Amino acid sequence: MKPSKTDYRGGDALVLATRAIELVVTTSVGPRVVSLRSSSGKKRNLFLEISPDEPRGNGYDFRGGHRLWHSPEDIVRTYQPDDEPLAVAMLPRGIALTQPVEQKTGIVKGMSLEIFGERTVKVTHTLTNRGLWTIETAPWALTMLRPGGYGVLPFLPKGSHAGGDLLPNYALVPWTYTDLALPAWEMNRDFLGVNVGKATEAQKLGITNYPGWAAYWNDGVTFVKYAAVDPAANYPDLGCAFETFTNGKMIEFETLGPLAKLAPGETATHVEFWTVLEGLAKPNTAATFTKVASAVKAWLTKL
């Protein structure tokens, strides 16, 4: 696949496209995936686009779209600017992007994007320690999605007390500012729904173990991201493999890799898969969620 060049807000970017989807990836800054569009869905960007006039948070330009951070979150270490040009390498099915060394952390961020078939995207994230001492961190892949939609976080299949299922197999982790009484959170038997339009203030919730995927429905188009979960691994933030944040103006789907101690020269790798499903109803009921879950499972069997 040969990317084409484009301009994004006065900087260089590349376009990866099939007949079904189109990605725009910055190369002058980042690495960032600033746009994901499907052939239907009015060809609107599924990702959030933040105005360049918006003030920076802690000196960091969020821009919108998909980015890579290192966890656990720290006001200095996490918010290192990514405003410099990237090294770009062409892959048979996409591109690989590498950021310069972060001067305050010694970490190098890398992101490669490969498209398989018409609508499956493999995103490989890497954190490489170029510093002088061992660090402990985890790759943290964050996707900012535009408002107006509905997110679903599936739970693991139910067990049976009578059948001998006596121990828990996941935990929900609220942040200090999270209010689970707000109508943005819609608890269901098999999934947690996130009604973005009803979030009147910042909310965040994590989960320690889940089927590995989450979906966001908006205007008839469903974005799905999947990352394998290792129940035995040590994840950040009290064990979270997935986290979601919303403030009503957007929703963020965040997957995390296990914590790793990286000696100088070592790399941590975290892989996500994305797809876009079309023609599904808003998954805010048991019946419509089941249809989304079935479509996702069919997609996952092809990975």
Secondary structure by P-SEA (a helix, b strand, c coil): cbbbbbbcccccbbbbbcccbbbbbbccccccccccccccccccccbbbbbcccccccccccccccccccccccccccccccccccccccccccbbbbbcccccccbbbbbbbbbccccbbbbbbbbbccccbbbbbbbbbbbbbbccbbbbbbbccccccccccccccbbbbbccccccccccccccccbbbbcccccccbbbbbbcccccbbbbbcccbbbbbbbbbccccccccccccbbbbbcccbbbbbbbcccccccccbbbbbbbbbbccccccccccaaaaaaaaaaaaaaaaac
